[in-house]
Amino acid sequence: MLQHASLPSSSRLVAPEDGSFRIGGDSDVLTSIHDPSVNVAIWARLLPPDLGPEIAARASRKDDFEGIFDAAEIKEGRLFDPADEASPLRADVGRLLQLFAALSGVPRIQVFFGAVRNDQCRKFHVDYVRLRLVTTYLGPGTEWLPEDAVCREELDLAPPSPAEANRRIVRDASKIRRANAGDVVLLKGERYPDHERAAVHRSPPIQELGLTRVVLVATTYDKGS
């Protein structure tokens, strides 16, 4: 069984072990994703307590919010219906999407916000996009690997099972890192310009445990992606 280490409190900054990731207690840390040596940037934050009831309600719903939107629409705060302005959760999601739109600089963004109950992305992998933002509002957060814990030559192979793939990809299971609920995780993908080492990450397995995650995923949208 693969083990992992969760991030420390959002009030504490963490020095990277190998230079491939940055973690900080302020949103400014996310700009470090544009550093050529960095493929994971994390704003470690605590969720506002007033989001609790809405997050719990969202976990039981099946009407996920998803689509491809113009970045200008997101930046101007026109993504949600004006009737949702009183929703603290929608307001938080809106702020994170605005932040991602500004950081990514792309014209269109793909958005998913809703509940996840399966193990669709349990294998460690890279994304074939420029950038992806993931925030977990409920449940275990995204897991990722520092560069010195990855066997990259195994990423494109096809072992008989995700579990076997992970055993081959992960050089040192003690170095698997997991974000906490509330953390804003920014991942560099294969399509980021002039970059060869995309972030290696996965969604934590939850299906056998009967867990539900509530997540926001924002992805740079390229035609054909």
URKA-V820296 format. One record per backbone hydrogen bond with DSSP energy under -0.5 kcal/mol. NH is the residue of the N-H (numbers start at 0). CO is the residue of the C=O. Records with the same first field share a line. If there is no record, write none. Layout:
NH = CO, CO
This chain:
4 = 175
6 = 177
11 = 8
13 = 22
21 = 39
22 = 13
23 = 41
28 = 25
29 = 26
30 = 27
31 = 28
32 = 29
33 = 30
34 = 31
37 = 34
38 = 19
39 = 19
40 = 185
41 = 21
42 = 183
43 = 23, 41
44 = 42
50 = 47
51 = 48
54 = 50
55 = 51
56 = 52
57 = 53
58 = 54
59 = 55, 56
60 = 57
63 = 61
64 = 112
65 = 63
66 = 110
68 = 108
70 = 106
73 = 69
74 = 70
75 = 71
76 = 73
77 = 72
83 = 80
84 = 81
85 = 82
86 = 83
87 = 85
90 = 86
91 = 87
92 = 88
93 = 89
94 = 90
95 = 91
96 = 92
97 = 93
98 = 94
99 = 95
100 = 96
101 = 97
102 = 98
103 = 99
104 = 100
108 = 68
109 = 218
110 = 66
111 = 216
112 = 64
113 = 214
115 = 212
121 = 118
124 = 200
128 = 126
131 = 186
132 = 217
133 = 184
134 = 215
135 = 182
136 = 134, 213
137 = 213
140 = 178
142 = 201
143 = 176
144 = 199
145 = 174
148 = 145
149 = 146
150 = 168
151 = 149
153 = 150
154 = 151
156 = 153
164 = 160
165 = 161
166 = 162
167 = 163
168 = 164
169 = 165
170 = 148, 168
171 = 148
174 = 171
175 = 172
176 = 143
177 = 4
178 = 141
181 = 135
182 = 179
183 = 42
184 = 133, 182
185 = 40, 183
186 = 131, 184
187 = 38
188 = 129
189 = 126
190 = 128
191 = 128, 188
194 = 191
197 = 195
198 = 187
200 = 124, 198
201 = 142
202 = 120
209 = 205, 206
210 = 205
212 = 115
213 = 137
214 = 113, 212
215 = 134
216 = 111
217 = 132
218 = 109
219 = 130
220 = 107
221 = 219
224 = 221
